[in-house]
Amino acid sequence: MSSLNKSSLNTSFRNLPLKTLARSCAVALSIVVIAGCSSTGGTQNGESYGGQQGAGTGGAGNGAGTSGTGGSGQYGSGTGTSSGVGQQADSRIPDVRTIYFEFDRDIIKSEYESVVMAHARYLRANGDAQVVLKGHTDERGTREYNLALGERRANAVKRFLRVQGVSSAQVNVVSYGEERPAARGQGESAYSKNRRVTFSY
């Protein structure tokens, strides 16, 4: 570039108002930031819940262990429900107060998400309300393992409620493990009724 062109270019930049230069820099910076943000990967919710860890710590008859901190991200945005189960006015405690779990799992089944959502709406609308989440298991496994599994199930429900905006001060967790069965006997018909979390107001 000739010295004439360089000097005329320098003169033109010096003559530009400071506002114009600042605005141009801001636009350029915005473009860089937007381009950087659009290229990041990963999930939107930095924390996921209730995934299967496969710890293998079960007692007699138990398969792989579970943990409430896996990577499934199952809860989504929590803005809609797929069925009318547990749908109530926010001023009334929902009628359905028990949800059930798969064997040796602490993941809330999709069919019960609407029940938990109804409780979340009630608790949000009634800030002085308190609930105790009581975790239960069937009789298979050691007493210690089942107490831990019942607690994981109750904590999975608590996390779901917190994601929906319920204050943690409104929710308490207790595990009874296998000690308070809803149904007596052996076999899947009894076991399936005992793998549960109940909402106690």
Secondary structure, DSSP 8 states (H G I E B T S, - for coil): --HHHHHHHHHHHHHS-HHHHHHHHHHHHHHHHHHHHHT--S-SSS---S---------TT--S---TT-S--TTTT----SS-TT---TTS--S--EEE--TT-----GGGHHHHHHHHHHHHH-TT--EEEEEE--S-S-HHHHHHHHHHHHHHHHHHHHHTT--GGGEEEEEEETSS-SS-SSSHHHHHHHSEEEEE-
